[in-house]
Amino acid sequence: MFSPRQTTSGVSVFATRRVMSTQATSNRPDVLDVLKQRGLLAECTNETALRAAASQNSLSVYCGFDPTADSLHLGNLLGIVVLAWFQRCGHVPVALLGGATGRVGDPSGKSTERPVLDDATIERNTAGISKILTNVLANSAAMAQVDGIEPAGPPARVLNNLDWFGGMGFLEFLREVGKYARVGTMMAKDSVKTRLESESGMSFTEFTYQLLQGYDFVHLFKNESVSVQIGGSDQWGNITAGTDLIRRILDKNETTDAGAFGLTFPLLLKENGQKFGKSEDGAVWLSGDRLSPYKFYQYLVQSTDADVIRFMKMLTFVDLDAIHEMEKSMTTQSYKPNTVQKRLAEEVTLFVHGEAGLQKARKATEGLRPGSDTVLDFETLDALSEVVPLAELQKNDVVGKPVADVMALAGLQKSKGEAKRMIKGGGARVNNVKLTEEDAVITEDDLVGGQLIMLAAGKKNKMLIRVV
């Protein structure tokens, strides 16, 4: 279980969080109210009926994730956040991997057809996304427990639609699914109309994607008791294709279609309309292998004042009253810039990377702070190795050698003379300790953990040396 975490001021980040109770069905919070208040509800197929069902029963709710890459990105996180809110309100989250649908490609929001991925790539991507979903949903459950919210049902599940599509032939699909689809309804979807009006048009493969996603809902509804599908606002057409198929297919068995619902949430956008989750280097990945917890944390810290309160509402589980208090504090003279941004970064990094990832991000942030005097231990330097330029040198080229020589050898400074001038001017540091002597020598004691040392030339120009 997570220990109560601390803010940058040393105060527990739980100190201002007021927690909703989910101990009994009769006291179950209205999840639709929660989502609306936090800006996480765009459209709903039958809000009144869903609200009633959610108040009386623990519902299973799913969100799909196609394996178009080996990692999800920050834009995908809203789907996991909404699943987590359903769980906090007493329901059961289900994350669905698109092992089958990923072989087709969703045309929603795309101006051209997605490139076809080979099976090996899809399987590798599916494994990567499965790991992320499992870890983030586990982090979510642990955070809820710290907040005093005990699970009201089974833990979150991660499923793969290849399990039911893999053995289904084309003729079987036409007979069992295609028979109940109406071409006019499919043509009326915005994602279809937009593509048909474009120069590239739309392939039959893409056209049938909505049936595949629709049948996912049919299968989960019939076999897994899943009654709610959620997705981004661009998924509305695919989601309603599912509720429509459930009605048509189950009517064949004289079974009522009541209880199947679709819900969408807004896309995560910055104030200027740009998608939040994109950086100069591309997507802001959720995988620590693609993007270190430190860089993920820093991306969130750089949120603007115009955006940060909205992101706090949409991406964190901090109580709205506490967020309103933060918003008020931002208008006071005593407010320290970026305080709320740091809280946002802490909450979201914990959610995505867990306690260990958050601690690595904090240590790296503190260790890289310009002019920092932070004592660097091996764990901190190891975390910095993901974000600071790294040079590997032989031990006899480091220990016992003048710092100026090592700086030049590692490429931190262009020459020994330049390095000496930096030291003489007071701008050089070894492991955050300011050098005062021009002829200072690196000793065995300077090697943290016997192998790492950080050199700095100026406030921001730093390099990590690994002794091999």
C-alpha positions as CSV (number, residue, x, y, z in Angstrom):
1,M,0.0,0.0,0.0
2,F,1.2,3.5,-0.7
3,S,2.4,5.6,2.1
4,P,0.9,9.1,2.3
5,R,3.0,11.2,-0.1
6,Q,4.4,14.6,0.5
7,T,4.1,17.7,-1.6
8,T,7.1,19.8,-2.4
9,S,6.4,21.8,0.7
10,G,6.6,18.7,2.9
11,V,2.9,18.6,3.4
12,S,1.1,15.3,2.6
13,V,-0.7,15.6,-0.7
14,F,-3.7,13.9,1.0
15,A,-4.0,16.7,3.5
16,T,-6.4,18.7,1.3
17,R,-8.2,15.7,-0.2
18,R,-11.8,15.1,1.0
19,V,-12.8,11.5,0.2
20,M,-16.2,10.2,-0.8
21,S,-17.4,7.1,0.9
22,T,-18.3,4.0,-1.2
23,Q,-18.9,1.6,1.6
24,A,-22.5,0.6,0.7
25,T,-24.7,0.5,-2.4
26,S,-27.2,2.9,-0.7
27,N,-24.4,5.4,-0.2
28,R,-22.8,4.9,-3.6
29,P,-21.9,8.3,-5.2
30,D,-23.6,9.1,-8.4
31,V,-20.8,8.5,-10.9
32,L,-22.5,10.6,-13.6
33,D,-22.6,13.6,-11.3
34,V,-18.9,13.1,-10.4
35,L,-18.0,13.0,-14.1
36,K,-20.1,16.0,-15.0
37,Q,-18.6,18.1,-12.2
38,R,-15.1,17.2,-13.3
39,G,-15.7,17.9,-17.0
40,L,-15.5,14.2,-17.9
41,L,-19.0,13.6,-19.5
42,A,-19.7,14.6,-23.1
43,E,-22.6,12.4,-24.2
44,C,-24.7,9.5,-22.8
45,T,-27.1,7.2,-24.6
46,N,-29.7,7.2,-21.8
47,E,-28.6,9.2,-18.9
48,T,-31.7,8.7,-16.8
49,A,-31.7,5.0,-17.1
50,L,-27.9,4.7,-16.6
51,R,-28.1,6.9,-13.5
52,A,-30.8,4.6,-12.0
53,A,-28.9,1.4,-12.9
54,A,-25.7,2.8,-11.4
55,S,-27.4,3.7,-8.2
56,Q,-28.9,0.3,-7.7
57,N,-26.2,-2.1,-9.0
58,S,-22.5,-2.5,-9.4
59,L,-22.0,-2.2,-13.1
60,S,-19.2,-3.5,-15.3
61,V,-17.8,-0.8,-17.5
62,Y,-15.3,-1.1,-20.3
63,C,-13.1,1.1,-22.4
64,G,-11.2,-0.2,-25.5
65,F,-7.5,0.4,-26.4
66,D,-6.2,-0.6,-29.8
67,P,-2.5,-1.5,-30.0
68,T,-1.4,1.0,-32.6
69,A,1.9,1.5,-30.6
70,D,3.6,-0.4,-27.8
71,S,2.6,2.3,-25.3
72,L,-0.5,4.4,-24.5
73,H,0.0,8.2,-24.4
74,L,-1.3,10.9,-22.2
75,G,-4.3,11.5,-24.4
76,N,-5.4,7.9,-23.7
77,L,-5.2,8.4,-19.9
78,L,-8.7,10.0,-19.7
79,G,-10.2,6.6,-20.5
80,I,-8.4,5.0,-17.6
81,V,-9.3,7.9,-15.3
82,V,-13.0,7.5,-16.1
83,L,-12.7,3.7,-15.5
84,A,-11.1,4.6,-12.1
85,W,-14.0,6.9,-11.2
86,F,-16.5,4.2,-11.9
87,Q,-14.5,1.9,-9.6
88,R,-14.3,4.5,-6.9
89,C,-18.1,4.8,-7.2
90,G,-18.6,1.0,-6.6
91,H,-18.4,-0.4,-10.2
92,V,-16.1,-2.8,-12.0
93,P,-13.6,-1.5,-14.6
94,V,-12.8,-3.6,-17.7
95,A,-10.0,-2.6,-20.1
96,L,-10.3,-4.2,-23.5
97,L,-7.2,-4.7,-25.6
98,G,-7.9,-4.5,-29.4
99,G,-5.8,-7.5,-30.4
100,A,-8.3,-8.1,-33.2
101,T,-9.5,-4.6,-34.0
102,G,-6.0,-3.4,-34.1
103,R,-5.5,-5.5,-37.2
104,V,-8.1,-3.3,-39.0
105,G,-7.7,0.2,-37.7
106,D,-10.2,2.7,-36.4
107,P,-11.0,5.4,-39.0
108,S,-12.5,7.8,-36.3
109,G,-10.7,11.1,-36.4
110,K,-8.3,10.0,-39.2
111,S,-8.1,11.6,-42.6
112,T,-6.3,8.6,-44.2
113,E,-6.3,4.9,-43.5
114,R,-4.0,3.7,-40.8
115,P,-1.0,1.6,-42.0
116,V,-1.4,-2.1,-41.6
117,L,0.8,-3.6,-38.8
118,D,2.2,-7.1,-39.0
119,D,1.0,-9.7,-36.5
120,A,4.3,-9.7,-34.6
121,T,4.2,-5.9,-34.1
122,I,0.5,-6.0,-33.0
123,E,1.3,-8.8,-30.5
124,R,4.3,-6.8,-29.1
125,N,2.2,-3.6,-28.9
126,T,-0.6,-5.5,-27.2
127,A,1.8,-6.9,-24.6
128,G,3.2,-3.4,-23.9
129,I,-0.3,-1.8,-23.5
130,S,-1.5,-4.7,-21.4
131,K,1.4,-4.1,-18.9
132,I,0.6,-0.4,-18.7
133,L,-3.2,-1.0,-18.1
134,T,-2.5,-3.6,-15.5
135,N,0.0,-1.3,-13.6
136,V,-2.0,1.9,-13.8
137,L,-5.3,0.2,-12.7
138,A,-3.4,-1.4,-9.8
139,N,-2.0,2.0,-8.9
140,S,-5.5,3.4,-9.1
141,A,-6.9,0.8,-6.7
142,A,-4.0,1.4,-4.3
143,M,-4.5,5.2,-4.4
144,A,-8.2,4.7,-3.7
145,Q,-7.4,2.5,-0.6
146,V,-5.1,5.2,0.7
147,D,-8.0,7.6,0.2
148,G,-10.1,5.3,2.4
149,I,-12.2,3.9,-0.5
150,E,-12.4,0.1,-0.3
151,P,-13.3,-1.8,-3.4
152,A,-17.0,-2.6,-3.7
153,G,-16.6,-5.3,-6.2
154,P,-14.1,-7.5,-8.1
155,P,-10.7,-5.9,-9.2
156,A,-10.3,-4.4,-12.6
157,R,-9.9,-6.8,-15.5
158,V,-7.9,-6.6,-18.7
159,L,-9.4,-8.6,-21.7
160,N,-8.4,-9.0,-25.4
161,N,-11.0,-9.1,-28.2
162,L,-8.8,-11.5,-30.2
163,D,-10.0,-14.1,-27.8
164,W,-13.5,-14.1,-29.5
165,F,-12.6,-12.8,-32.9
166,G,-9.6,-15.0,-33.4
167,G,-11.6,-18.2,-34.1
168,M,-14.5,-16.5,-35.9
169,G,-14.6,-16.9,-39.7
170,F,-15.8,-14.3,-42.2
171,L,-19.0,-16.2,-43.1
172,E,-19.8,-16.7,-39.4
173,F,-19.3,-12.9,-38.8
174,L,-21.6,-12.0,-41.7
175,R,-24.2,-14.4,-40.4
176,E,-24.0,-13.6,-36.7
177,V,-23.3,-9.9,-36.9
178,G,-23.6,-8.5,-40.4
179,K,-27.1,-9.7,-40.8
180,Y,-28.2,-7.3,-38.0
181,A,-26.3,-4.2,-39.2
182,R,-28.1,-1.6,-41.3
183,V,-26.0,0.1,-44.0
184,G,-27.9,3.3,-43.8
185,T,-27.2,3.6,-40.1
186,M,-23.5,2.8,-40.7
187,M,-23.2,5.4,-43.5
188,A,-24.7,8.1,-41.3
189,K,-21.9,7.9,-38.8
190,D,-19.8,11.1,-38.8
191,S,-16.5,9.1,-39.1
192,V,-17.8,7.5,-42.2
193,K,-19.3,10.6,-43.9
194,T,-16.1,12.6,-43.3
195,R,-13.9,10.0,-44.9
196,L,-16.3,9.4,-47.8
197,E,-16.1,13.1,-48.6
198,S,-12.3,13.1,-48.6
199,E,-10.0,12.5,-51.5
200,S,-8.7,9.2,-50.1
201,G,-12.2,7.8,-49.5
202,M,-12.7,4.8,-47.2
203,S,-11.9,1.1,-47.6
204,F,-14.4,-1.7,-46.9
205,T,-12.1,-2.8,-44.1
206,E,-12.3,0.5,-42.3
207,F,-16.0,0.7,-43.0
208,T,-16.6,-2.5,-41.1
209,Y,-14.6,-1.4,-38.0
210,Q,-17.7,-0.1,-36.3
211,L,-19.2,-3.5,-36.5
212,L,-16.2,-5.1,-34.9
213,Q,-16.2,-2.6,-32.0
214,G,-20.0,-3.0,-31.9
215,Y,-19.7,-6.8,-31.6
216,D,-17.2,-6.3,-28.8
217,F,-20.0,-4.7,-26.8
218,V,-22.4,-7.5,-27.7
219,H,-19.9,-10.2,-26.6
220,L,-19.1,-8.4,-23.3
221,F,-22.7,-7.7,-22.6
222,K,-23.8,-11.3,-23.2
223,N,-20.7,-13.2,-21.7
224,E,-19.1,-10.8,-19.2
225,S,-22.1,-8.9,-17.9
226,V,-20.6,-5.6,-19.1
227,S,-23.4,-3.0,-19.5
228,V,-21.5,0.3,-20.1
229,Q,-19.0,1.2,-22.8
230,I,-17.0,4.4,-22.5
231,G,-14.7,6.2,-24.9
232,G,-13.6,9.6,-26.2
233,S,-16.0,11.9,-27.9
234,D,-14.7,10.8,-31.3
235,Q,-15.9,7.2,-30.4
236,W,-19.6,8.1,-30.2
237,G,-20.5,6.5,-33.5
238,N,-18.7,3.3,-32.7
239,I,-20.3,3.1,-29.2
240,T,-23.8,3.6,-30.5
241,A,-23.1,1.0,-33.1
242,G,-22.6,-1.4,-30.2
243,T,-25.8,-0.4,-28.3
244,D,-27.7,-0.7,-31.6
245,L,-26.3,-4.2,-32.3
246,I,-27.2,-5.4,-28.8
247,R,-30.8,-4.3,-29.3
248,R,-31.0,-6.0,-32.7
249,I,-29.2,-9.2,-31.9
250,L,-30.8,-9.8,-28.5
251,D,-34.2,-9.0,-29.9
252,K,-33.8,-12.2,-31.9
253,N,-33.7,-14.2,-28.7
254,E,-36.7,-12.2,-27.3
255,T,-34.3,-10.7,-24.7
256,T,-34.7,-7.1,-23.6
257,D,-32.0,-4.7,-24.6
258,A,-32.4,-2.6,-21.4
259,G,-29.2,-2.0,-19.5
260,A,-26.7,-1.4,-22.3
261,F,-25.3,2.1,-22.2
262,G,-22.7,4.3,-24.0
263,L,-20.9,7.2,-22.5
264,T,-18.2,9.5,-23.9
265,F,-15.8,12.0,-22.4
266,P,-14.2,15.1,-24.0
267,L,-10.8,14.9,-25.6
268,L,-8.1,16.4,-23.5
269,L,-7.2,19.7,-25.0
270,K,-5.1,22.7,-24.1
271,E,-6.7,26.2,-23.9
272,N,-5.4,26.9,-27.4
273,G,-7.2,23.7,-28.8
274,Q,-4.0,21.7,-29.1
275,K,-4.2,18.1,-27.9
276,F,-2.8,17.8,-24.4
277,G,-0.3,14.9,-24.5
278,K,1.7,16.1,-27.5
279,S,5.2,17.6,-27.1
280,E,7.9,18.8,-29.5
281,D,9.3,15.3,-29.5
282,G,5.9,13.6,-30.2
283,A,3.5,11.8,-27.9
284,V,3.9,12.0,-24.1
285,W,4.1,8.2,-23.5
286,L,2.8,6.4,-20.4
287,S,5.5,3.7,-20.7
288,G,8.6,4.4,-18.5
289,D,10.6,2.7,-21.3
290,R,9.4,5.3,-23.8
291,L,9.5,8.3,-21.5
292,S,11.1,8.4,-18.1
293,P,8.9,9.3,-15.0
294,Y,11.1,12.4,-14.7
295,K,10.3,13.7,-18.2
296,F,6.6,12.7,-17.7
297,Y,6.5,14.7,-14.5
298,Q,8.2,17.7,-16.1
299,Y,5.7,17.8,-18.9
300,L,2.9,18.2,-16.4
301,V,4.8,20.8,-14.4
302,Q,5.0,22.9,-17.5
303,S,1.2,23.1,-17.8
304,T,0.0,26.7,-18.1
305,D,-2.0,28.6,-15.4
306,A,-4.8,28.8,-17.9
307,D,-5.0,24.9,-18.1
308,V,-3.8,23.6,-14.8
309,I,-7.1,23.8,-12.8
310,R,-9.0,22.0,-15.6
311,F,-6.3,19.3,-15.8
312,M,-6.5,18.9,-12.0
313,K,-10.2,18.2,-12.3
314,M,-9.9,15.9,-15.2
315,L,-6.8,13.9,-14.5
316,T,-6.6,13.6,-10.7
317,F,-8.8,12.4,-7.9
318,V,-8.3,15.4,-5.6
319,D,-11.6,16.7,-4.2
320,L,-13.2,19.5,-6.1
321,D,-13.3,21.7,-3.0
322,A,-9.6,21.4,-2.6
323,I,-9.1,22.2,-6.3
324,H,-11.3,25.3,-5.9
325,E,-9.1,26.4,-3.0
326,M,-6.0,25.9,-5.1
327,E,-7.6,28.1,-7.8
328,K,-8.3,30.8,-5.3
329,S,-4.7,30.6,-4.0
330,M,-3.4,31.3,-7.5
331,T,-4.8,34.8,-7.4
332,T,-3.1,35.8,-4.1
333,Q,0.2,37.7,-3.7
334,S,1.6,34.9,-1.6
335,Y,1.1,32.2,-4.2
336,K,4.4,30.6,-5.3
337,P,4.4,30.0,-9.1
338,N,3.9,26.5,-10.3
339,T,2.7,25.2,-6.9
340,V,-0.5,23.7,-8.4
341,Q,1.4,22.4,-11.5
342,K,3.7,20.5,-9.1
343,R,0.6,19.0,-7.4
344,L,-0.8,18.0,-10.8
345,A,2.5,16.4,-11.7
346,E,2.7,14.5,-8.4
347,E,-0.9,13.1,-8.6
348,V,-0.7,12.1,-12.3
349,T,2.8,10.6,-12.1
350,L,1.8,8.5,-9.0
351,F,-1.3,7.3,-11.0
352,V,0.8,6.3,-14.0
353,H,4.1,5.3,-12.6
354,G,3.3,4.4,-9.0
355,E,5.1,5.4,-5.8
356,A,8.5,4.3,-7.1
357,G,8.2,6.3,-10.3
358,L,7.1,9.4,-8.5
359,Q,10.0,9.2,-6.1
360,K,12.4,8.8,-9.1
361,A,10.9,11.9,-10.7
362,R,11.1,13.9,-7.5
363,K,14.7,12.9,-6.9
364,A,15.7,13.7,-10.5
365,T,13.9,17.0,-10.3
366,E,15.6,18.0,-7.1
367,G,19.0,16.8,-8.3
368,L,18.8,18.8,-11.6
369,R,17.5,22.0,-10.0
370,P,19.9,24.7,-11.2
371,G,22.5,25.4,-8.4
372,S,21.1,22.6,-6.3
373,D,23.0,21.6,-3.2
374,T,21.0,18.3,-2.9
375,V,23.1,15.4,-1.7
376,L,23.1,12.8,-4.4
377,D,22.7,9.2,-3.5
378,F,23.0,6.3,-6.0
379,E,19.2,6.0,-6.4
380,T,19.0,9.7,-7.4
381,L,22.0,9.5,-9.8
382,D,20.5,6.3,-11.3
383,A,17.3,8.1,-12.0
384,L,19.2,11.0,-13.5
385,S,20.9,8.6,-15.9
386,E,17.6,8.6,-17.9
387,V,17.6,12.3,-18.5
388,V,21.2,13.6,-18.2
389,P,23.8,13.0,-20.8
390,L,25.9,10.0,-19.8
391,A,29.5,9.2,-20.5
392,E,31.3,6.0,-19.7
393,L,34.9,6.3,-18.8
394,Q,37.6,3.9,-17.5
395,K,38.3,4.3,-13.8
396,N,41.9,5.2,-14.3
397,D,40.8,8.1,-16.5
398,V,38.7,9.5,-13.7
399,V,39.9,8.7,-10.2
400,G,43.0,10.7,-9.3
401,K,42.6,13.0,-12.3
402,P,41.9,16.7,-12.2
403,V,38.2,17.6,-12.5
404,A,39.1,19.9,-15.5
405,D,40.7,17.0,-17.3
406,V,37.7,14.7,-16.8
407,M,35.3,17.5,-17.9
408,A,37.2,17.8,-21.1
409,L,37.6,14.1,-21.7
410,A,33.8,13.5,-21.2
411,G,32.9,16.4,-23.5
412,L,31.3,18.6,-20.9
413,Q,33.8,21.3,-21.7
414,K,35.6,21.8,-25.0
415,S,39.1,21.9,-23.5
416,K,40.9,21.6,-20.2
417,G,41.5,25.4,-20.3
418,E,37.8,26.1,-20.6
419,A,37.1,23.7,-17.8
420,K,39.7,25.4,-15.5
421,R,38.1,28.8,-16.2
422,M,34.7,27.4,-15.3
423,I,36.1,26.1,-12.0
424,K,37.9,29.4,-11.3
425,G,34.7,31.3,-11.9
426,G,32.8,29.2,-9.4
427,G,30.5,27.5,-11.9
428,A,31.7,23.9,-11.6
429,R,30.3,21.2,-9.3
430,V,31.0,17.6,-8.5
431,N,27.9,15.8,-7.2
432,N,26.3,19.2,-6.6
433,V,29.2,20.3,-4.4
434,K,30.7,23.6,-5.6
435,L,34.4,23.4,-6.4
436,T,36.7,26.1,-4.9
437,E,40.1,24.9,-6.1
438,E,41.1,25.1,-9.7
439,D,43.3,21.9,-9.4
440,A,40.7,19.8,-7.6
441,V,41.0,16.1,-8.2
442,I,38.3,13.4,-8.3
443,T,38.8,10.8,-5.5
444,E,37.4,7.4,-4.9
445,D,35.0,8.9,-2.4
446,D,33.4,11.0,-5.2
447,L,32.1,7.8,-6.9
448,V,28.6,7.3,-5.7
449,G,27.9,3.7,-5.3
450,G,31.4,3.1,-6.6
451,Q,30.5,3.9,-10.2
452,L,28.6,7.2,-10.7
453,I,29.6,10.9,-10.5
454,M,27.8,14.0,-11.7
455,L,29.7,17.0,-13.1
456,A,28.2,20.4,-13.7
457,A,29.5,23.3,-15.7
458,G,27.1,26.2,-14.9
459,K,23.6,25.8,-13.5
460,K,22.1,23.8,-16.3
461,N,24.9,22.0,-18.2
462,K,25.4,18.7,-16.4
463,M,26.8,15.3,-17.3
464,L,26.7,11.9,-15.5
465,I,29.9,9.8,-15.6
466,R,29.7,6.1,-15.2
467,V,33.0,4.4,-14.3
468,V,33.5,1.1,-16.1
